[in-house]
């Protein structure tokens, strides 16, 4: 009599394990589907962000080219202005030299004739 009750107990235990494991398999499958959906959502977001980054990259490259062009133009203007400043400095030096040379003669003329 012990043997049939043992078989029945083992049968019940196996049935319980199978039922629990079947239930667990369903839960695991649902969890897997949930994770798959989340992975697809994250992948879609990543692709959208990649597209935004690529579009910004094009704008950034174009902005960089524009800034480089503007910088080159400003450097040319700076060089031209520096040339003008140097020319003005040369003229000022020439005038100061003339003043040093002719200043005493002008002062002597004023003293002699403008009294």
Secondary structure as the mmCIF struct_conf table of DSSP 4:
data_model
#
loop_
_struct_conf.conf_type_id
_struct_conf.id
_struct_conf.beg_label_comp_id
_struct_conf.beg_label_asym_id
_struct_conf.beg_label_seq_id
_struct_conf.end_label_comp_id
_struct_conf.end_label_asym_id
_struct_conf.end_label_seq_id
HELX_RH_AL_P HELX_RH_AL_P1 UNK A 2 UNK A 113
#
